[in-house]
Amino acid sequence: MIEGIFLFGSDVIRIRVEGHKVEFGNTSYGARLSTIDRLQLSKQGVEKQFPDLIDNPFWRDEAIRRFKENIKSLHGEKAIMKYIKEDLEPHGYVMKRYHQNGYREVKV
């Protein structure tokens, strides 16, 4: 298990990777963790990532399916966390700390 702590403005975002299961949490919602299925996705953000979904009425379901397929194609929790970190950084998310398998946190 790897857990990353990100800052986005004044919010603290937690992302936990266990195997191929990715969970997201936010301090503004009580830091409860949930899968990508329960997250609010921005239509503009999805269209930037996947331009072919602009006119698709099922854009949200297709974006979630593609995210899950991409996660399954990556090998190892470190590779998944690296992918998520690189995907979030251009949008203003800053990774501050992470810890792996319950060991001491490491500052980034």
Secondary structure, 3 states (H helix, E strand, C coil): CEEEEEEECCEEEEEEEECCEEEEEEHHHCCCEECHHHCCCCHHHHHHHCHHHCCCCCHHHHHHHHHHHHHHHCCCHHHHHHHHHHHHHHHCCEEEEEEECCCCCEEC
